[in-house]
Each structure stands twice: as C-alpha cells, then as structure tokens.
Amino acid sequence: MRKLLAATVLLTAMSATQAYASECGKVTIADMNWNSATLLANVDSFILQHGYGCDTDLVPGDTMPTGTSMVEKGEPDIAPEFWSNSMKAALDRGVEEGRILYAGKSFSDGGEEGFWVPEYMVKKDPSLATIEGIKKNAKLFKHPEDDDKSAFYNCPAGWNCQISAGNLFEALKLEDAGFDLIDPGSGAGLSGSIAKAYERGEAWFGYYWAPTAVLGKYKMVKVDFGSGIDAKYFKECLTNTECVDPKVSMYPPSNVDTVITTSFAKRSPAAVEYLGKRSFTNAQMNSLLAWMEDNQADGEAVMEEVLTNHEDIWVKWVSPEVADKVRGALADL
C-alpha cells in the first residue's frame, strides 16, 4: 500500500511539473525598432523558450501601436522595453482595468538624460564636471561658425527633448556665458559631433541620453547643475514649450519598464518572476550597444553575445536549474 501511495504521489508530482513547464504556452514579444529593445526582446525570447518552456514569437513593435494594442487587444504578451512616460496615462488606465502589468525595470538606472562633456576634459580640469566650471571655461567650446560664441549641441529639432534642453539652456543662463544653441539636424548629426570631437581630442558640450552606443564608445561625464532633481517641476514646466521663467533641475530618470498582459502573467508566474529580475544597468547596455554597432550585429547575434560572454549579468535573473537549461541550449547553437 505504501509503495502504491508513493508511486501515486510521484506520478502526481511529475504531472504537476510537466503542467508547470508547459503552462507558459505561446508568447508574443514586441521586438521594438531600436537596438536596446531588440536586444532585450531576443534575450527574453531565448531564456523564456529554453528556460521556461515558452513557445516564443517575436513580433514587430513600436511604442504607441504596441502600447495601444496591449491595452485594447491584450497582445503582444510582452513589451520588454517600454518608455512609459510617452503614454503613461493610457498604460496606467490599462493597469487599473486589469489588462496589463508593469513586470519590472528594463534598466535599473532608468533612462538617463543630461548635458555631457568628454571624460578627457574632466580629467584635465575636474571643474568641467560642474555647470559653473563649464560657464567659466566657455571659450573652450568653440562654435563651428562664430568665433565670438561657444557651442552647446542641442537635442535635434522636432524631438521632445529639444524643449527641455532649451528650457534648461535658458534656466542655466548659458547664453549669458556666451553659448549658442546648435541644432545638429538629426540624431546622427548629434552623435557624429561627439565622435568627431573625440577623434580630435576637442572640447564638446551638449545634450545626450543613455543607454546608447555612443556613450558606450565614448566616455562622457554628465555635468552637475548643482540643483538636484525636482521631478514634479521638470514634468510640469521644463517639458512644456510655454514654461515661463524656467528654473534649474537635473533630468529625472525616465521610466523604462517591461510591460506584460495580465493573461500572460496568470498562465506563467515563473516567467513573470524572471522578467521582474531581468534588468541591465545603463553602463552594461551602453557597452553592449557599442559592441552591437561595431559588429553590425542583429538581435540574435547580440543575444548570443550576452548569454555566452556575459553570464555574470544574466545568471542572477534565473534559478540554477533554468541557467543550466539556457547553457545547454547555447551549446546547441
């Protein structure tokens, strides 16, 4: 009788284990159209498939259409990198209505913005890590067209960040210090100006953000405004074109979340636990994006790079058993 009971218990446990392994089912993952997002999507796809038994499918995505579809249609199941502030009201409503959840942080530091200078300048003169040091040494930052002015490279025209950067330019009284706003024309123009300065060892001062390949390739220092962060004021005034008499605040971190549907959360709590732990620092992502650009790597190639050569990062997100499954699948590539 005892043997029969033991066998019954064993079979029940095996059935439960099998059900638990297969409960994830088919999972759609938004593969957004920028490099950090496609990196996350491919890493999640491989780990969920081989570590948690999910049948994963990468689908094209972009911020607004993906967010809207998740809230209104319940698909895709996962958006690995969602800059939530871009449609926060709609996402929060989706959470309140029980349609979606914030599963975790894509970047533990949050998205980072600021005014930056090359590290080699700060090593030579540490005061250049402060806005007062920048203003006192304005003549270092040569204007490309006017020798009587100094250059501040702004966020490109038409981008939302142009508004906040312009307001901070005014609040910091950079024009009084001799600076002129330079419109780089595009994101490529802005990153190209940094690359050009680095190649020549020249001075550069302007707006940029992370995580990006540029900050992975070129060591930059974020300038301290000496103001701290007033997130409420930043959101209510500094991001507004009609901000009157703007005051100084450092950029608050941007919310960059992994968003999932509640239906997915219900059928695979183990996978959701993984997504809650899966997060990169900006420094880690900057470096990986630089590798991705240098090697002209697609999402699948950078996924293999992350999981093969950066185990110290991802192994903390999963159990030893899942880690072994992922390693086994990597060995078969």
Secondary structure, 3 states (H helix, E strand, C coil): CHHHHHHHHHHHHHHHHHHHHHCCCEEEEEEECCHHHHHHHHHHHHHHHHHHCCEEEEEEECHHHHHHHHHHHCCCCEEEEEEHHHHHHHHHHHHHCCCEEEEEECECCCEEEEEEEEHHHHHHCHHHHEHHHHHHCHHHCECCCCCCCEEEECCCCCCCHHHHHHHHHHHCCCCCCCEEEECCCCHHHHHHHHHHHHHHCCCCCEEEEECCHHHHHCCEEECECCCCCCHHHHHHHHCCCCCCCCCCCCCCCECEEEEEEHHHHHHCHHHHHHHHHCCECHHHHHHHHHHHHHCCCCHHHHHHHHHHHCHHHHHHHCCHHHHHHHHHHHHCC
